[in-house]
Each structure stands twice: as C-alpha cells, then as structure tokens.
Amino acid sequence: MIKEKDWKFASLNVPVEIHIELIKLCMEAKLFNEFDELLDPALVRLKFRRYEVPFIATVDVQMSSTKISNIPNGFEKLPQDLN
C-alpha cells in the first residue's frame, strides 16, 4: 500500500493527467516494468482524486441589470456574458 505522504508528494510534482499519459506511452512502447511501476500509484491517485482536487462546495453569484455595477469584495466580474 502506498502511504498518504508519498502520493500527496507525487501529486504536487506531476499532474494525474501526465501520469496517465506516461502509463499509456509505456504500454505503447512495451516497457512493461515501467508500466507496472507507474500503474499502482496512478490507481491510488485516481481513487483519491477528490482529495487532490476537491469539488467546489458552494458558489455565490450576484448579478446586476446595469452594464457598470459595483462588485463587492470577494467577487469577480466575468469578462463575457454566460447567456
């Protein structure tokens, strides 16, 4: 089993998307030893993905009918209309 300290350290250095791409390249190049070494940490990272990148819990939205409006602290103006 991989320790939590180890996968947290790995997640700071290499994004999971690049980790998966490396596994794919190892499989295509028939580097099976490297594939096996990369597979277990990737499975653990994918299993605990929400600890690395948590879901957004709440979103506060304020809207205004005027073109130029006062934006309170903590909010940011979107450059484009979402409609």
ChimeraX attribute file (.defattr): number of C-alpha atoms within 10 A of each C-alpha:
attribute: neighborCount
match mode: 1-to-1
recipient: residues
	/A:1	6
	/A:2	10
	/A:3	8
	/A:4	12
	/A:5	8
	/A:6	10
	/A:7	17
	/A:8	13
	/A:9	10
	/A:10	16
	/A:11	17
	/A:12	10
	/A:13	9
	/A:14	10
	/A:15	12
	/A:16	18
	/A:17	10
	/A:18	10
	/A:19	17
	/A:20	16
	/A:21	11
	/A:22	16
	/A:23	20
	/A:24	14
	/A:25	12
	/A:26	17
	/A:27	15
	/A:28	11
	/A:29	10
	/A:30	11
	/A:31	12
	/A:32	13
	/A:33	10
	/A:34	13
	/A:35	18
	/A:36	13
	/A:37	11
	/A:38	16
	/A:39	16
	/A:40	13
	/A:41	19
	/A:42	20
	/A:43	12
	/A:44	15
	/A:45	22
	/A:46	15
	/A:47	10
	/A:48	14
	/A:49	15
	/A:50	10
	/A:51	11
	/A:52	15
	/A:53	9
	/A:54	9
	/A:55	9
	/A:56	6
	/A:57	5
	/A:58	6
	/A:59	6
	/A:60	6
	/A:61	7
	/A:62	10
	/A:63	8
	/A:64	9
	/A:65	6
	/A:66	7
	/A:67	5
	/A:68	7
	/A:69	10
	/A:70	8
	/A:71	12
	/A:72	9
	/A:73	6
	/A:74	6
	/A:75	10
	/A:76	10
	/A:77	12
	/A:78	7
	/A:79	6
	/A:80	6
	/A:81	6
	/A:82	5
	/A:83	3
